[in-house]
Amino acid sequence: MVSGGSLGLVFGLGGCKSTPKHLLPVSEDAQERLADNGVMAGSPLYVRVFKKEEEMELWLHSPYGYVPFKTYKICSWSGGLGPKLKTGDKQAPEGFYMVSASQMNPNSKYHLSFNLGYPNAYDRAHRRTGAHLMVHGGCRSAGCYAITDEQVQEIFSLARDSFKQGERQFPVHAFPFRMTKENMKAHKAHKWYDFWVNLKQGYDHFERHRRPPVVGVKNKRYVFFNSESAVPEQFRISAASGRDHNQPRLVSGWGVKAR
C-alpha cells in the first residue's frame, strides 16, 4: 500500500544514478502504439478485466473517444467467478473501481502495483471486507490480478504520465467474463446472475458509447451516468454527509472528491 507521503516516489526522484523502475519512461513500443492510435502521452486510461478469459484490456482516450491500446494475458487470479465477500476468501473482486495516484505502489514486492480500491461504495454497502487487492506483476495471486512485470510496468508508466497531466483517477472494471448475451444466458442458473445483470449495465454503457460511465451506488446497486455533470445532487450531498454507506455514493479513488 502507498501512503500519502509516498506520492513523491510516483512523480519524481532526483540525484539517482539509475532510473527507478516506477520512473522509467514509456517503452518505445508503447510510444509507437500511442502514435499509431493518435493518442497523446498522458491521456486518460481505462482498464477492463475479464476473469474467465484471463484478459486485461487497456483503453486510452483519443480525439475520437477511447481506443483499444493493448490486451494483456492475466497470469493468475484466485478464487472463482463471483465477487469478493470477505477478508481471507482469496477471491479476486468483481465490480467497478477507481484508481487515484495514492493507490499506485512503486515499492511493490511484485515489481509494481496499483490498488483497485476494494472495498468500494458498493462493497461497503453490502458489508464486504478485505484490503490490499491489487493489479501487480510477478504472475502470482492470492486475491489479486497478476500480470507480468513488463505488462504492469507499461500500465504503471502510462497511468503515472496521465496523473502528471492532471487526471485524478482512472477506472478499472472487473467482470466475470465478457458480458455478451450468449455468456449471460450460459450463466443464468449461477447464484451471482442477478449481480452480473447489474454489472452488465455498466459493460453495455461502454460498449454503446465507447467511454466509461460515471459509476455510483444507490439502494445497494450500481447506477451509471454519462458524465459527472449528469450525476444527481443527492450523490454529492450524501458524499459529504458522513459514513452512512446506505446513502447514494459515487465510486471514487482514494482521496478523490466529487466535483
LINMO-V583781 format. One record per residue. N is the residue number from 1. RES is the residue in three letters. SS is DSSP state (A for helix, B for strand, O for the rest). PHI is phi in whole degrees, -180 to 180 (NA if undefined). D_CENTER is the distance of its C-alpha to the mean C-alpha in whole Angstrom. Layout:
<<N	RES	SS	PHI	D_CENTER> <N	RES	SS	PHI	D_CENTER>>
This chain:
<<1	MET	O	NA	15> <2	VAL	O	-107	16> <3	SER	O	-86	18> <4	GLY	A	-58	19> <5	GLY	A	-71	22> <6	SER	A	-92	20> <7	LEU	A	-60	19> <8	GLY	A	-62	22> <9	LEU	A	-67	21> <10	VAL	A	-72	18> <11	PHE	A	-105	20> <12	GLY	O	164	23> <13	LEU	O	-135	26> <14	GLY	O	-117	29> <15	GLY	O	79	32> <16	CYS	O	-93	31> <17	LYS	O	-73	33> <18	SER	O	-121	30> <19	THR	O	-77	26> <20	PRO	O	-59	24> <21	LYS	A	-59	21> <22	HIS	A	-76	18> <23	LEU	A	-109	21> <24	LEU	O	-62	22> <25	PRO	O	-68	22> <26	VAL	O	-59	20> <27	SER	O	-61	22> <28	GLU	A	-61	25> <29	ASP	A	-61	23> <30	ALA	A	-66	20> <31	GLN	A	-63	22> <32	GLU	A	-66	24> <33	ARG	A	-65	21> <34	LEU	A	-59	20> <35	ALA	A	-64	24> <36	ASP	A	-62	24> <37	ASN	O	-96	22> <38	GLY	O	66	23> <39	VAL	O	-106	20> <40	MET	O	-82	21> <41	ALA	O	-60	19> <42	GLY	O	89	17> <43	SER	O	-68	16> <44	PRO	O	-58	12> <45	LEU	B	-126	10> <46	TYR	B	-146	7> <47	VAL	B	-118	6> <48	ARG	B	-119	7> <49	VAL	B	-116	8> <50	PHE	B	-126	12> <51	LYS	O	-61	14> <52	LYS	O	-60	17> <53	GLU	O	-79	17> <54	GLU	O	56	15> <55	GLU	B	-130	14> <56	MET	B	-127	10> <57	GLU	B	-95	11> <58	LEU	B	-116	10> <59	TRP	B	-115	12> <60	LEU	B	-127	13> <61	HIS	B	-81	15> <62	SER	B	-126	19> <63	PRO	O	-60	22> <64	TYR	O	-107	22> <65	GLY	B	104	18> <66	TYR	B	-77	15> <67	VAL	B	-123	17> <68	PRO	B	-69	16> <69	PHE	B	-100	16> <70	LYS	B	-165	15> <71	THR	B	-113	15> <72	TYR	B	-103	14> <73	LYS	B	-81	16> <74	ILE	O	-79	14> <75	CYS	O	-67	17> <76	SER	B	-159	17> <77	TRP	B	-145	15> <78	SER	O	-110	17> <79	GLY	O	85	19> <80	GLY	O	-128	19> <81	LEU	O	-69	18> <82	GLY	O	126	17> <83	PRO	O	-76	15> <84	LYS	O	-78	15> <85	LEU	O	-114	18> <86	LYS	O	-155	19> <87	THR	O	-56	20> <88	GLY	O	92	21> <89	ASP	O	-81	20> <90	LYS	O	54	19> <91	GLN	O	-102	16> <92	ALA	O	-73	13> <93	PRO	O	-72	11> <94	GLU	O	-126	10> <95	GLY	B	140	9> <96	PHE	B	-114	7> <97	TYR	B	-128	5> <98	MET	B	-127	5> <99	VAL	B	-118	6> <100	SER	B	-102	9> <101	ALA	A	-60	12> <102	SER	A	-72	13> <103	GLN	A	-96	10> <104	MET	B	-86	11> <105	ASN	B	-113	14> <106	PRO	O	-78	17> <107	ASN	O	-111	19> <108	SER	O	-63	17> <109	LYS	O	-76	20> <110	TYR	O	-110	18> <111	HIS	O	72	18> <112	LEU	O	-140	15> <113	SER	B	-157	12> <114	PHE	B	-141	9> <115	ASN	B	-81	8> <116	LEU	O	-69	6> <117	GLY	O	91	8> <118	TYR	O	-80	10> <119	PRO	O	-83	12> <120	ASN	O	-90	11> <121	ALA	A	-62	14> <122	TYR	A	-67	14> <123	ASP	A	-60	15> <124	ARG	A	-67	17> <125	ALA	A	-63	19> <126	HIS	O	-98	20> <127	ARG	O	58	21> <128	ARG	O	-87	18> <129	THR	O	-125	18> <130	GLY	O	142	16> <131	ALA	O	-160	15> <132	HIS	O	62	13> <133	LEU	O	-90	11> <134	MET	B	-123	9> <135	VAL	B	-104	9> <136	HIS	B	-148	12> <137	GLY	O	-83	15> <138	GLY	O	92	19> <139	CYS	O	59	18> <140	ARG	O	-133	19> <141	SER	O	-144	17> <142	ALA	O	-137	18> <143	GLY	O	108	15> <144	CYS	O	-108	12> <145	TYR	B	-111	11> <146	ALA	B	-103	13> <147	ILE	O	-126	14> <148	THR	O	-76	17> <149	ASP	A	-60	18> <150	GLU	A	-63	18> <151	GLN	A	-69	15> <152	VAL	A	-67	13> <153	GLN	A	-59	16> <154	GLU	A	-66	15> <155	ILE	A	-64	11> <156	PHE	A	-58	12> <157	SER	A	-65	15> <158	LEU	A	-67	14> <159	ALA	A	-66	11> <160	ARG	A	-57	14> <161	ASP	A	-67	16> <162	SER	A	-65	14> <163	PHE	A	-62	14> <164	LYS	A	-65	18> <165	GLN	O	-86	18> <166	GLY	O	109	18> <167	GLU	O	-66	14> <168	ARG	O	-90	13> <169	GLN	B	-168	9> <170	PHE	B	-136	6> <171	PRO	B	-83	4> <172	VAL	B	-125	2> <173	HIS	B	-109	5> <174	ALA	B	-107	7> <175	PHE	B	-116	11> <176	PRO	O	-70	14> <177	PHE	O	-168	16> <178	ARG	O	-66	16> <179	MET	O	-90	17> <180	THR	O	-78	21> <181	LYS	A	-60	24> <182	GLU	A	-66	25> <183	ASN	A	-68	22> <184	MET	A	-63	22> <185	LYS	A	-63	26> <186	ALA	A	-67	26> <187	HIS	O	-112	24> <188	LYS	O	-64	26> <189	ALA	O	-87	28> <190	HIS	O	-71	25> <191	LYS	O	-64	25> <192	TRP	O	-100	21> <193	TYR	A	-59	22> <194	ASP	A	-62	22> <195	PHE	A	-62	18> <196	TRP	A	-69	17> <197	VAL	A	-59	20> <198	ASN	A	-67	17> <199	LEU	A	-62	14> <200	LYS	A	-63	16> <201	GLN	A	-62	17> <202	GLY	A	-70	13> <203	TYR	A	-60	14> <204	ASP	A	-66	17> <205	HIS	A	-59	16> <206	PHE	A	-69	14> <207	GLU	A	-60	17> <208	ARG	A	-81	20> <209	HIS	A	-103	19> <210	ARG	O	58	16> <211	ARG	O	-149	14> <212	PRO	O	-65	11> <213	PRO	O	-74	13> <214	VAL	B	-79	13> <215	VAL	B	-109	12> <216	GLY	B	-127	15> <217	VAL	B	-132	16> <218	LYS	B	-144	20> <219	ASN	O	54	23> <220	LYS	O	65	20> <221	ARG	B	-132	18> <222	TYR	B	-72	15> <223	VAL	B	-129	17> <224	PHE	B	-133	16> <225	PHE	B	-129	17> <226	ASN	O	-71	18> <227	SER	O	-159	18> <228	GLU	A	-64	18> <229	SER	A	-69	21> <230	ALA	A	-90	21> <231	VAL	O	-74	20> <232	PRO	O	-61	23> <233	GLU	A	-61	25> <234	GLN	A	-61	25> <235	PHE	A	-70	21> <236	ARG	A	-76	22> <237	ILE	A	-65	25> <238	SER	A	-68	23> <239	ALA	A	-64	21> <240	ALA	O	-98	23> <241	SER	O	-98	26> <242	GLY	O	131	25> <243	ARG	O	-109	23> <244	ASP	O	-77	24> <245	HIS	O	-76	21> <246	ASN	O	-87	23> <247	GLN	O	-81	23> <248	PRO	O	-57	21> <249	ARG	B	-140	17> <250	LEU	B	-91	14> <251	VAL	O	-81	11> <252	SER	O	-142	10> <253	GLY	O	-77	9> <254	TRP	O	-60	12> <255	GLY	O	77	15> <256	VAL	O	-98	14> <257	LYS	O	-101	17> <258	ALA	O	-63	17> <259	ARG	O	-89	20>>
